[in-house]
Amino acid sequence: MGKPRLSFWQIWNMSFGFLGIQFGFALQNANVSRIFETLGASIDSIPILWIAAPVTGLIVQPIIGHMSDKTWNRLGRRRPYFLVGAILASLALVIMPNSPALWFAAGMLWIMDASINISMEPFRAFVGDMLPSEQRTIGFSMQSFFIGTGAIIASALPYMMTNWFGISNTAPEGEIPASVKFSFYIGAAVFFLAVLWTVISTKEYSPEELKKFSEEDKSRKHHETSSRIDERIPHNRFIRLGIIWSLIGIIGSVILHFVLHENDYGLYVLFVGSVIFGALQIIAGMLTSKGKTEGGFVVILNDLYKMPKTMRQLAVVQFFSWFALFAMWIYTTPAVTHHIYGATDPTSELYNEGADWVGVLMSVYNGFAAVMAFVLVWLAKKTNRKTVHMISLIIGGIAFASFYVIKNPQLLLISELGIGLAWASILAMPYAILAGSLPPEKMGVYMGIFNFFIVIPQITAAAILGFFVREIFSGEAIYALLLGGISMIIAGLMVMFVDDID
């Protein structure tokens, strides 16, 4: 007998923490560029300041996934990480809008994003732990519902503070408006309480129960990764690949500095990241050659190279999807305020009116995603998950591109419906497809590794978009959104090549 089916309210309780997690992410996505500009950041420097967010996800998520796979205490397997992350993230949300300088705000973004990731990563694995295969689509869609619901309120909070409660949305130069500060304080409280509800209301399966369910699952279907779970990558392959990645980074940096004479820090981060990734593989090769293959560091790199075929195919889709999303999160505020409102001064009333409207737009796409989360479950049953995901992404890409031609801010609400459809699908369909291809005993670490293909495109976007906007787009942020639309359409087309083996 496999895992028992859970009731609607059990799935509700185990997903409720995502309401708080998305409060944190939505406040970050809608307001951090605004905070950076207020503290003196130039338009082309914003992406490199944002790079802290994906870098922390790249580091934190696989580590937390691996650790949670190995954890069992009185709180359970995943819940200890939910709680610790919630406490740290709530504190960061209180401090962030009180940043006294740009460098401090950039550092707080790093800390805040790391803390949110500590809570978020185990929630993805939680669905795989707790739900049988046939309920995983509804499980991830429930998370999408709470993500959308939380973001509706969180994204619009500064607008609500000003227009409903009369709290000022302007402040002297170099200071964050009170409406933004109060929004972050509310977000901190909601984050902690929502995650606490999941911790208290949900009981996890013990390691013995999970082992029993895993054996039953393996008897019913074959897992590609399970058949080679104990294999180790040869040390010479690690070293060879490490040298290649390091050389790419070194040569790219040399060309950038000595040939192109560029001082773009974003591109340097990309090349330095390549060198670091290469060095890590060389270290893993040296440890493997000495027989030291059981440490988490070597295990994670081995698991990276032994990804199931479906996971590798989804990685391409995720890259283009999340490149588009990161372009939106970085550049929607400057694109709307500059291209549509015609305002460039962050201290002006017109600029802050446009920035508040961006919060409303973010709220609309998240709200529509919350509604569509369960509609997509129904559509996936009527067709299949690949078809639903492909159509959703293409519609989302068209919606991105529409920002270029729309001049009336009110009409952008229609565009946000298309983005909301894509967002709902991105939050559910790839994970539902992925979970069926993963070995249960590796659910946490593989969900963490899957996050690579969320954060790598974000790092790429943060590294190159500043250069594109400055050198190619003449400082016009709207073209970054247009590029994001093209990227999301490509993601939709790549879904056709994914094997859904659930």
N, C-alpha and C positions, 0 to 999 in steps of 0.2 A: 504494500500500500504506500503511495506517495504522500506528499504533503497535503494536508487537508485544505479544502477551500475555505477562505476567510469570508466573513460577512462584509457587507458594505461598510458598516460602522467600524469594524476592525481595520479595514483598509484606510478609512478616513482618519482614524486615530494615529496609525503608523505613518501617515503622510502629513499630518497637521504641522509638524515642525517646519516643513517647507514654506509655510506661510510666513514665519519669522525670518527664515533664511533669505527669502526673496525681498522682504522689507529692507534687509541690509544691502543686497545687490541692487535693488531698484533705486534706493537713495544714492548709492555710489554711482550708478550708471547715469542718472539724470542730473546729478549735481556736482560731480568731481571736476569736470571740465570748467564749470562755472566758478568753482572755488579756485581752481588754478588760474583762470583768467583774472579773477578779482585780486589775487595775490601777485599778479604781475607777469604771468606766463604769456609768451607770444603764441600766436596761432600755430606756427610750425613746430613749436617745442612741446605742445600738448601730448602728442603720441609717445614721445620718449618718457614723459612723466608718468604716463599710463602703463608703461611697460612693467612696472612692479607687479601689477595685478596678475597677468598671465605667467610671469616667471615664478611667482609664489605658488600658483596652481600647479605648474610643471613639477616643482620640487615636492610640495606638500602632499598632493593627492595620492601618488603611488606609495609614498612612505606610509601615510595613514591607512591606505587600503591594505598594505602588507601587514602592518601592525594589528589592524582590527581583525584580519584573518586569524591571527595568532592569539587574540585576547579572549579571556573568559574570566569574569569576576562577578561580584554580587549585582552589578548593574547590567551585566550581559556582555555581548560581543561588540556591538556597534554603539550602543547607547552611551558608554563613557565618553566617546569622542563627540557625540552630539552635544553633550552637556558642557564639556571643557571648551569646545569651540564657541558655544553660545555665550558663555561668560566672557571670554576674551573679545569676541566680536562686539558685544554690547558695550564694553568699556571703550573700544576703539571708536564706535559710533558717537559716543558722547564727546570724545576728545577731538575728532576730526574737524568739525566746523569751528573749533576754537583755535585752529592752527595760527600761530603768530607770523609765520613766514612760509614762502613757497617750498623751501627745502623740508620744512617740518611736515607740511601737508603731503608731500610726496612720500615721506617716510611713513606717515600714518596710513596712507593708501596701501603700502606694503604690509603693514601689520594687520590692518583691517581685512584685506583680502586673504591673507594666510589664515586668519581666525575663522572667516566664513568658510573657507575650504576645509578646515578641520571638521566642521559640522556637516558640510554638504556631502563630501565624498562617501562616507558610510551610508548615507540615506539611499544612494543609488544601489549599493550592494545589499541594503536592507530588503529591497523588493525581491531581489534574487534569493535571499535567505528565506523569506517568509512566505512567498507565494508560489503555488504550482505554476507550471508553464502556461496553462490556459488563462491564468489571471494576471499575468505580468503586464499585458498591454493596458488593462484597466488600472493596474498599480502605478505604472509610470504616468498614465493619463491623470490619475488623481493627484500626483505630484505636480503635473502641469496645471491642473485646476488651482491648486494652492499657490503656485508660483504666480499665475495670472491674477488671482484674487489679491494676494499680498501686494503685488506691484501696482494694481489699480489705485490703491490708497496711497502707497508709499511714493509713487511717482508724482501724484497730484498734491502731496502734502504742502509743499511751499505755496502753490496756487491757493489751496484751501486756507492756509494760515493768513494769507493776505486778503482774499476776497470774502471769506466767511467770518474771520475773527479779527480783521483789521490790523494784523501784525505787519510791520513794514517789510517790504521786499527790497529796499535799498539801504545802503549804509555808506559811510565815508570811505574814501579810497583806501583799499588795502584791508577792509573789514568785511566779514561775511554777514549778509543780512540776517536779521533776527528770525525771519520766516524759515530760512534754511536751518538755523540752529535748532529751533523747536522741532522741526521735522525730524532731525537726526536723534533728538532725545526720545521722541515718541517711538521711533524705529528701534532704538536700543531696548526699550521695555517690551515691545511686541516680539522682537527676536528671542529674547530670553524666555518669555512666558510660553510662546508657541512651542519651542523646542522642549521645554520642561513638560508640557502636556504629553508629547509623544513619549518621553522618557518614563513618565509615571503610568501612562495608560496602556503601554504595549509590553508584552512579555515575549522575550526572544526564545527561540529553540536552543537547547543545550548542544554542545559539540557532539554528544552521543546521538541525539535526535537527528542532527544535520548529517552525520555519517550514515545513519540508517536510511534517511531520505536519499542521500547521494548514491548509495549502493542500489536502491530501488530504481532510481533514475537511470543509472548506467545500464541496468538490466533491460530497460525499455528502449534506449537509444544510444547511439555512439557519439562520444565527444571527441572531436579531432585532437584537441589539446591533451585530453586525459590519457590518450594512448602513449604520449611521450612526455608526461609530466615530470619524470625523473631524469630526463636527458639533460645534458649540459653542453653548451656551446663550446667547441674546442678553443683552447687558449689562443692558438695562432690566428683563428678567425677574428676574435676580439681585437687582437693587436693589429692585424691587417686593416680592419675597418676603422680602428681608432686612428691609425696613421693617415688614412684617406681623409677622414673628417677633419683632422687637425690641419692637414695641408690645405684643404679647401678654405678653412678659416684664415690661415696665415697668408695664403696667396691673395685672397680677397681683400684682406686688410692692407697688404702692401700695395695692391693696385689702387685701392681707395685713397691711400695717403700720398703715395709717391707719383702715381700716374694721373689720377683724376684730381688730386689736391683737394679732396672733399674732407670736411670736418663734421660730417653728419653723424652724430652720436648714435642714432638709431641703427644705421647700417653697421657701425662698429659693434654694437651689441649683437647683431645677427652673426657677424663673423667670429666674434669672441665666443659666442655661444657654441658655434661649430667646433672651435678649438677645445672648449671645455668638454663637450660631448665626446670628442675624440680621445681626450686624456682620460676620461672616465672609463672608456672601453679598454684602453691600454692597461689601466689599473686592474680592471676586471680580468683581463687576460693574464696578468702577472699573478693575481690571486688564484685563478683557475689552474695555472701551471704548477702551483704549490699545493693543489688539492683543497684549497680553501673555498669551497663552493656553496656552503650552507648559510653564509651570511646574507642578510636581507639585500645588501647592495648588489651582490652577484646574482642572487635569485631574481631580482626585479629586472636586471638587464637580460638574463636568460629568458624570462617570460616575455620581454619585449620582442625578442627575435622569434619566439615560438607562438606568436599570435595566431589564432584560428583564421582561416581564409576569409570568413565573413567579416571579421574584425578588420582585416587589412583592406577589404573593399569599402567598408564603411568609413575608414580613416580618410579616404579621398573625399567622400561626400562631406564629412565633418570639416575638413580643411576649408573648402570653399564656402560652406555655410557659415562658419564662425569667423572667417575673414570678413564677410559681409556684415555680420552682427557687430564686430568690433569697430568697423568703420562707422557704423551707425552710432554706437555708444560714444565714440570719441567726437564725431563731427556733426551730429544732429544740432546741437546747440549753436555752434558757430555758423553752420549752414543756414539754419532757419533765421537766426538773428541778422546775419549779414545779407544773405541772398533774397530773403522774402521780406523781412522788416526793414532792411537797409540801415541797420544799427551796428556800429563797430566799437562804441565806447561802453565797456562793462559797467560804468557808473551811471549811465544814462537811464532814464525811465523807460524809453522805448526798447533798449536792449533787455532790460529785466522783464519787461512785458513779454518779449519774445521768448526769453529763457523760461518764464513761468508757463508759457504755452507749450514749450517742449515737454515740460513735466506732464501736462495734460495729454499730449500725444503719446507719451510713453505709457500713461495710464490706460489710454484707449486700446493700444495694441495688446497690452497685457490683459485687459478686461475681455477683449474678444477672444484671446487665447484661452482664457478660463472657460468661456462658453463653449468654444470649439473643441476643448479637450475630450469631452465625452462624445461629441458628434463624430470626431475622427475615429473613436473606437467603433462606433456603429458603421462608419464608412469602410473601415478596414475589414470588418466582418463581411460586408457586402461585396467588397472587391478584394484587396490585399494591402498589406502595410506598405509595400514598395510603391504601388500606384498612388496611394494617398500621400506618401512623403514626396514623391516626384512632383505631383501637381501642386502641392502646397508650396514647395520651394520655388517653382517657376512663377507662381502668382506673387510670392513674396518679392522676388527679384524685380518684377514689373512694378510693384508698389514702390520699391526703393527708387527706381529710375524716375518715377512720376514726380518726385520732389523737385527735379530740375525744371519741369514745365509748369508746375502749379505756382501761382502767385498769390492766391487767396489762402491765408492760414487756415481758414475754416475747412477748405476742401482737403487739407492734409488729413483730416479725420478719415476720409475714405481710403487714402493710402495706408493708413494705420491698420485698417481691417485686413488688408492683404498681408501686411507684416505680421499681424497677430496670428493669422492662419499658419504662416510659415513657422512662427515661434512655437505655437502649440505642437506642431508636428515634430520640430527639432527636439523638443523636450521629452517626447514620448517614443516616437517610432524607431529611432536608431537604437535606443536602449532595449526596447522590446524585441527588436530583431537580434541584437547582440546577445542578450541573456541566454537565448536558446543555444548559442554556440560555445558557451563557456563552461568549464568544469566547476561544479559547485564549490569545491575546496579552494578555488582560486578566484572566487567571485569578487572579493574586495580588491585584490591587487590588479586584476584585469580591468575593473571599473576605473581604478586609478590610472592605469596605463592608457585607457581609452581617453582619459582627460588630456593626454599629450596632444591628441588631435583636435582638441578644443583650444588649448593654450598656445601650441606652436603657430597656428594661423594668427592668433592674437599678437604674439610676439612679432611675427612677420609683418602684420599690419602696423604695429607700433613702430617697427624699424623702418619701413619704407614709405608709409603714407605721409610722414612729415616731409620727406624729400620730394615726393610727388606733388604735394600741395604747394611747396615753396618753389620748386624748380620747373615743374611742368604745368601746374594748374594756376600759377600766378597768385597764389594765396587764397584762391576761391575754394572753400571747403565743400561746396555743393558737388564738385566733381568727385570727391571721395565717396559720397553717397551713390553717385552714378556708377562708379567702379564697383562698389559693393553690390549693386543690383546685378551687374554682369556676373560677378562671382557667384551669387546665389542661383542664378539661372544655370550656370555650369554645374553647380552642386545637384540641382534637380535632374539634369540629364545624366549625371554619373550614377544616380540611384538605379538606373536600368541594369547596371552591371553587378549589383549586389545579390548574393545568394542568401535568401531567407530560409533557413533550414529548420526553423522551430517546428 
